[in-house]
Amino acid sequence: MSLPRLCERSVNGMTYTISLRVERGDENLELYITGSVSPFYPGILHRLPEDSCEPEGGDVTIESITLNDKPWEGELTDYELGQVDDKLFELYLYDSFDPDDDLDINPFHM
């Protein structure tokens, strides 16, 4: 998956457009996938049970898939869907992290 992307903030989370190369038969297709990631709270699991809370949010929704600026009618494989979910969530974490704010999501903080 390549990194070119567009980003749009919304109250409901973040929306991104990423590219994904897939093979179908003898063809290599470059798809553009627009998806959103709901707001994510990493939870607090390293405290006493009564002070802990489970992670929530971070749900990925694919909104559109295009090929040559037209809707793509094909289907992604489970592996490709996993790649899309991982990349969209990774971009969300990257955009959500502010090193000056301890309250933001920091995937590198334990």
Secondary structure, DSSP 4 states (H G I P E B T S, - for coil): -EEEEEEEEETTEEEEEEEEEEEETTEEEEEEEEEEE--EE--B-SS-GGG-B--EE--EEEEEEEETTEE--S---HHHHHHHHHHHHHHHHHHH--TT-TTS--TT--
